[in-house]
């Protein structure tokens, strides 16, 4: 069989460029539908979203300020507890040493004095517990009562080793917060609870 008969039997047809067509067809299938639609992008935040963000920022700022800055009542309570312990210590030391000890306050601070026959009243400087103290900024000794009578301008409380200790109350203030340190004739010195808490405790009882 010669070559001419083979050509007549098998008709040659040129190959179609199916590869390029498949690529174009596949590329059209891979094209996302969103790209075929017109975009309507958001231009910014809505008013509600901005308000929510501002609210979260405000809450966060309040939480940070609360953590870093203690509450006035809590700080005042700490200083009142300290004063109650120091007054109780002064009364105990007076009974043990047989010498009178006095406490005086001048508003933003207070100090302790000890009586002796040689020096009369002298400020206690050699005792770290009864050393002069200055209250935190803004905190003051607002007032004092002895035997339910308001003390004079110079607040003074004296512990006698041989006589009975009079009942007294010392009021401390920081801003709008108030706290009272009270002493009983039997020698008990404590911080009085707030009126609201005291009424709540009585109601629970």
Secondary structure, 3 states (H helix, E strand, C coil): CCHHHHHHHCCCCCCCCHHHHHHHHHHHHHCCHHHHCCCCCCCCCCHHHHHHHHHHHHHHHHHHHHHHCCCHHHHHHHHHHHHHHHHHHHHHHHHHHCCCEEEEECCCEEEEEEEECCCEEEECCCCCCCCCEECCCCEEEEEEEECCEECCCCEEEEECCCCCCCCEEEEEEECCEEEEEEECCCCCEEECCCHHHHHHHHHHC
